[in-house]
């Protein structure tokens, strides 16, 4: 009678092991549930535009997308200054300001949509056209995000993906 129990236990372990081996997403130093304590500081460098083929992977294993290093909450990629033409808006805040709660204490679950229009809690946003390629691995029906103010680009917020540790510029579209 002991042999069937041992075989059953071995099968159970074999089938469950892959689930434990899966990563939550991101690199151990990026994402994986880490939430930055604060948004990025204003850029103190000379305002400039980002290089067209910029590489954001400053360490081996880090994503080639704007991200936050969990150690020190360094916002990698948020350094182009306030005159970056990729984030210029003729009518900033044309849909008003987001009032749902900003920062670490306000974690939202994306309820649907995609980069051009996504929503949570009755609030609607769109990803900046320049940033769309940086969110192609986001789960638009379940990822948790945190919204932060963008200190350099008027009219934009930063949506931080808790699972991946990456972020994109987003425009508030209203309720």
Long-range contacts (C-beta under 8 A, 24 or more apart in sequence): 24-163, 25-137, 25-163, 25-164, 26-63, 26-163, 26-164, 26-165, 26-166, 27-61, 27-62, 27-63, 27-165, 28-70, 29-59, 29-61, 29-62, 29-69, 29-70, 29-71, 30-62, 30-63, 30-67, 30-68, 30-69, 30-70, 30-164, 30-165, 30-166, 31-67, 31-70, 31-161, 31-162, 31-163, 31-164, 31-165, 31-166, 32-70, 32-163, 32-165, 33-162, 33-163, 34-68, 34-70, 34-162, 34-165, 35-104, 35-107, 35-146, 35-160, 35-162, 36-68, 36-73, 36-75, 36-104, 36-146, 36-148, 36-160, 37-73, 37-104, 38-73, 38-103, 38-104, 38-148, 39-75, 39-103, 39-148, 39-149, 39-150, 39-151, 39-158, 40-75, 40-78, 40-148, 40-150, 40-151, 40-152, 40-158, 41-75, 41-151, 42-82, 42-151, 42-152, 43-78, 43-79, 43-80, 43-81, 43-82, 43-151, 43-152, 45-79, 45-81, 46-81, 47-80, 47-81, 47-82, 47-83, 47-84, 48-80, 48-81, 48-83, 48-84, 49-80, 49-83, 49-84, 49-85, 49-86, 50-80, 50-84, 50-86, 63-164, 63-165, 63-166, 65-134, 65-135, 65-166, 66-131, 66-134, 66-166, 66-167, 66-168, 67-164, 67-165, 67-166, 67-167, 68-160, 68-165, 68-167, 70-165, 75-167, 78-150, 78-152, 78-158, 80-152, 81-152, 82-152, 82-153, 82-154, 84-152, 84-153, 86-128, 86-130, 87-128, 87-130, 87-150, 87-152, 87-153, 87-155, 87-156, 87-169, 89-154, 89-155, 89-156, 89-171, 91-155, 92-154, 92-155, 92-156, 93-154, 93-155, 93-172, 94-155, 95-171, 95-172, 95-173, 95-174, 96-172, 96-174, 97-172, 98-123, 98-125, 98-147, 98-157, 98-172, 100-147, 101-147, 102-147, 102-148, 102-149, 102-157, 103-146, 103-147, 103-148, 104-146, 106-146, 106-147, 107-144, 107-145, 107-146, 107-162, 108-144, 108-145, 108-146, 108-147, 109-142, 109-143, 109-144, 109-145, 110-138, 110-139, 110-140, 110-141, 110-142, 110-143, 110-144, 110-145, 111-141, 112-140, 112-141, 113-140, 114-140, 115-140, 117-173, 120-145, 122-175, 123-172, 123-174, 123-175, 124-172, 124-173, 124-174, 124-175, 125-157, 125-159, 125-170, 125-171, 125-172, 125-173, 126-170, 126-171, 126-173, 127-159, 127-168, 127-169, 127-170, 128-156, 128-168, 128-169, 128-170, 128-171, 130-169, 131-168, 131-169, 132-168, 134-166, 134-168, 135-161, 135-166, 135-168, 137-164, 138-164, 139-163
